[in-house]
Structure formats: C-alpha cells, structure tokens
Amino acid sequence: MDFQLKTLSVAQAAAEKSDVLIVLVGSAPITAKDALSVLAASARKAGDFPDKAGKLLALYRPDEVVASRVVLAAVGDGTPASVRSGVIAAVNAAKAHRPKRVVVVFAQPAEAAAVACAVTAAADASYVYTATKSKAEPRSIRALTLGVPDAAGVRKAFDEACGTVLGIELAKEWGNRPANHATPTLLADVAKELAKLPKIKCEVLGPKEVEKLGMGSFAAVARGSAEPLRFIVLRYQGAAKDEAPVVLVGKGITFDTGGVSLKPAAEMDEMKFDMCGAASVLGTFRALAEIQPAINVVGLIPSCENMNDGRAVKPGDVVTSMSGQTIEVLNTDAEGRLILCDALTYAKRFDPAAVIDIATLTGACVVALGGVRSGLFASDETLAAALQAAGEESQDRCWRLPLDDDYAEGLKSNFADVANIGGRAGGAVVAAKFLQRFVGDFAWAHLDIAGTAWKSGAAKGSTGRPVGLLVSYLTTRARNGNADGASEKAATDSAAPAKAPARKARSAK
C-alpha cells in the first residue's frame, strides 16, 4: 500500500479525491464548524454516534464531500490503542466497497504514537494473502492518505511506521505460506534477498557447517526430515563496527509434526506457523533496512522441519548441545528449545549488548495469556522494562512472567545434564528456564509468541507479531545511544492486565 502524510483539517480532507473518507473523531467536544464536524456533533448528541473507540457511523454522499462514502470512526481518548481500534473497524467497513484510494483524517491533534498505530492498523486491516492462490484478488486499497493537523511534527513516526509495515507484511507473508512453500532453504533465500538492501549482510550455514560447530541439539531435530536444515545469520550495521549488537534469535521450525511424540491430527496444519519467530526476525530486518536506525543488530535463525522417519530423534535419546551440555529428549514435540539453545550459544560470539529470542514455544503460554499479549521472560530488569514499553507504544503488547529457579526443578535428568521438558504445570516458565541455561551472563529476554503469532478459525493467518514490538524497541534504543533507557516502573504501570479471548490450547513444543 502507498501511504502519504498530509497536513489536513476535516474540511480540507472533505475536498480530497478518494473513494472513502474516514474521519477519526475523539471524545473531546467537537467545535469545528465544517459540514462533517457539525454532522458528527449532531449524531453524537442524538446518540447515533457513541464516542467509544471502534464505533462507526457510515454516510453516503454527504454534502460538501468529494468522496461518495464517509465513515465516522470513534477513537475515544485518542490513545494508540483507541486509534488502532477505530482504524481497524473503519477500514474493515470500507473494504466492502473495494475502494482503491482512502483518506483517513484525524479530527483532533494526533500524537506520534497514535499516528504510527493508525498506519500499522490500516495496513493490518487491508492485508490480503495471495501467494498460493490461482485466482486471488489483491488488496483493493492501493493508496492511503493520512491527514493530521501537523504533518511535520509526526513525520518521523509516520516514516518509521511505514517501514514497520513492510516488515510486518514480510513476516505475515512467510508465516502464511504452506510448509512446502516455506522450507528452510526458501527462508534462507529470503534472507539472501534482504542482504541486497542497505546495511544488511547474510550468511547461510548448512548441515556440514552446523555439525562442525557442534550444534548437536539443533541437528538432532532436523534428522527426521528430508529437507536440509539451514542456520541463517543476518547482520544489520547502522552504528560503528565496535558497538555491541542486539542479537535476535528466531525459532524457524517450518513444519512441526511433533516428531515421534506425534501431535493430534486436528489443526496440525497450523504448525506451518511454527516458524513465525524466524519470520519476525526477517520482518524486523526488512524494517531496519527501510528505517536505518543507528544501531547494530544480528539475526540468528535456526531453521528445520520436525518430521518423523527412521532417523528421527526418539524420546529418551541424549544429544549434546553446542555449549557441551547434554540434553535428554523426553518429548520430541519440545523441539523449539532444542534448536534455540544452540543458537543462543552461538550468539555469545558477537559479545552482544542484549539477546532476544522469539519463538512459538509453548501451548502453556496460550493458556496463560491467550492471543492478546506475548509472554515475556527476561534476566535483565532494564531490558524487560524497555520491551514492555515498546510493546505498549506499538500496541504489540507483552506481559512479563517469572523466572524463579524453582521452576527448573522439573528439568532434572538421571541420564543427562538436563531434560528438555518438566511437568505440565508452569510449562511456559519451565521452557524459558531451559533456555536460560544456555544464555550466559549477557542481558537476555525470551518472547513466547505461541498465542500471538497467528489467529485460528475464520480469521486464520499470521499476525506479523512481534515485529512491531521489536522495531519499536530497536529504534528507541538507537535514539538512546544504543542503551535501554526505559523506566521499569513506567513500563510496568502502563502494562495493565488484559482480558484474553477464549482460545484452544496448543500442545507444548
């Protein structure tokens, strides 16, 4: 979609050529005297246009408006969350008329974060997957003009949001592709394409290189598949070479059968989404190339399939990780942590400022948080606070969960240094405790996105999360001189509990 930012009042927006005009109306008193503002005030007074975020009033050919259709969209208090609700509702309503050009105008002052959320929300609501459809209709909205009272004041936020959209949509695209159209080799090809963009380099390692590195845990997961594994290393250099990078590690299981610990057949097709952590890293690098913040970032993607043949790893097998620690594989469906642990060990060679791994890791996290917030675990208070603040700003929210040592008790093994699963209780935390063994002393965070990376049912598809959170975190860190300057208390206070919708639990991975 082609986005454009303009300084526009509601009256000026009414004169813009478009198929649909969307007016974002806050809960403050409406004082403007143009025709649309007067109409909105009258409709609110009559009770036909409540000011609750997401409420709409559709108009057809109102006086003094060029667009044939107008949608008044309430955005409540004008916060990023309210703006997102209003824009998604309005764009979804407008899509029924297949508009090619849409104008969205704020009827009141707009803060930078609200403008950014308007851009990402409009893109989210209008996204259409077409890659494997023979007669697919692409998204109807080709161009969107965003009108604000002061374009210059929010230009930077707008530009960063446009770059973030490119990253989110790349993550959605590859998350949505069927596993036979998104193999580890094809993911590596995407990474190589990203290396053609400014400031990005890519290296791809195959089975022989992984074996030479001693990544026995990663290699064990890949053994049962005919598709060769790939270990993808991306580098974005936006700062001085000697500046320590942030390392992003994305789980890249391109299809997960569960291995010998076979998953139930129902909804197994959704295990193509088990590489959404990897997709989020690819998407983040696409956004970095567009925004070009002054920061260094490394992306590590261990990618393979978890399949089941005569060579597949078996329950009870003991494998040796790159760190030298031995792991008893009690459940082959807990494979994500087996590939991530070797990638976390590999991350140490970059002497990182911080390491963040992103994974569709546990069904337990879906039970805990549903599809509203990603699970956040962190060994560093400042990093945790910065990620929470980035989630609130981008409306790609997370919620911090504990890392008490007591949760690791279930990982004890009689036959290896550690088992790959514990009991059912606290499964998301137990998985995080497993990963923490391989982290070392650098600042580390783990994002469990099993509940947020995709939607099931009629809306089935990748969400592109947590690209928005990651980009917000990295750009903020760059502005702070490659340091996490977020206030832990502010981030914690702003992260109010959210009521999650009912959702089927997924088996642990």
HUZIHU-V588281 format. One record per backbone hydrogen bond with DSSP energy under -0.5 kcal/mol. CO is the residue of the C=O (numbers start at 1). NH is the residue of the N-H. Records with the same first field share a line. If there is no record, write none. Layout:
CO: NH, NH
//
This chain:
1: 3
2: 144
4: 146
6: 8, 148
9: 13
10: 14
11: 15
12: 15
13: 16
14: 66
19: 69
20: 22, 103
21: 23, 71
22: 24, 105
23: 25, 73
24: 26, 107
25: 75
29: 31
34: 38
35: 39
36: 40
37: 41
38: 42
39: 43
40: 44
41: 45
42: 46
43: 48, 49
44: 47
51: 76
52: 55
55: 74
57: 72
59: 61, 70
62: 65
68: 61
69: 21
70: 59
71: 23, 73
72: 57
73: 25
74: 54
75: 78
76: 27
79: 83
80: 84
81: 85
82: 86
83: 87
84: 88
85: 89
86: 90
87: 91
88: 92
89: 93
90: 94
91: 95
92: 96
93: 96
94: 97, 99
95: 98
100: 142, 143
101: 19, 20
102: 145
103: 22
104: 147
105: 24
111: 115
112: 116
113: 117
114: 118
115: 119
116: 120
117: 121
118: 122
119: 123
120: 124
121: 125
122: 126
123: 127
124: 127
130: 133
133: 136
136: 138
140: 142
142: 2
143: 102
144: 4, 146
145: 104, 147
146: 6
147: 106
148: 8
150: 154
151: 154, 155
152: 155
154: 158
155: 159
156: 160
157: 161
158: 162
159: 163
160: 164
161: 165
162: 166
163: 167
164: 168
165: 169
166: 170
167: 171
168: 172
169: 173
170: 174
171: 175
172: 176
173: 177
178: 181
179: 182
183: 187
184: 188
185: 189
186: 190
187: 191
188: 192
189: 193
190: 194
191: 195
193: 196
194: 197
197: 200
199: 237
201: 235
203: 233
205: 231
206: 210
207: 211
208: 212
209: 213
210: 214, 215
211: 214
214: 216
215: 219
216: 220
217: 221
218: 222
219: 223
220: 223, 313
221: 224
222: 225
230: 232, 303
231: 205
232: 234, 301
233: 203
234: 299
235: 201, 237
236: 238, 297
240: 243
245: 247, 353, 354
246: 248, 298
247: 356
248: 250, 300
249: 358
250: 302
251: 278
252: 254, 304
255: 257, 306
257: 263
258: 261
260: 262
265: 268
267: 270
268: 271
269: 272
270: 273
271: 274
272: 275
273: 276
274: 253
275: 279
276: 280
277: 281
278: 282
279: 283
280: 284
281: 285
282: 286
283: 287
284: 288
285: 289
286: 290
287: 291
288: 292
293: 295
295: 238
296: 246
297: 236
298: 248
299: 234
300: 250
301: 232, 303
302: 252
303: 230
304: 254, 255
305: 307
306: 257, 259
309: 312
313: 260
314: 317
317: 329
319: 321, 327
320: 216
321: 324
325: 321
326: 418
327: 319, 329
328: 330, 420
329: 316
331: 334
333: 335
335: 339
336: 340
337: 341
338: 342
339: 343
340: 344
341: 345
342: 346
343: 347
344: 348
345: 348
346: 349
347: 350
348: 351
350: 245
354: 247
355: 445
356: 249
357: 447
358: 251
359: 361, 449
361: 509
362: 365, 366
363: 367
364: 368
365: 369
366: 370
369: 372, 373
374: 399
375: 448
376: 401
377: 446
380: 384
381: 385
382: 386
383: 387
384: 388
385: 389
386: 390
387: 391
388: 392
389: 393
390: 394
391: 395, 396
397: 374
399: 376
404: 407
405: 408
406: 409
408: 411
409: 412
411: 419
418: 328
424: 427
426: 430
427: 431
428: 432
429: 433
430: 434
431: 435
432: 436
433: 437
434: 437
435: 438
436: 439, 440
439: 442
443: 355
444: 379, 380
445: 357
446: 377, 448
447: 359, 449
448: 375
449: 452, 453
453: 463, 464
455: 461
456: 459
457: 460
461: 455
464: 467
466: 470
467: 471
468: 472
469: 473
470: 474
471: 475
472: 476
473: 477
474: 478
475: 479
476: 480
477: 482, 483
478: 481
483: 485
486: 488
487: 491
488: 492
489: 493
490: 494
491: 495
494: 496
498: 500
509: 336
//
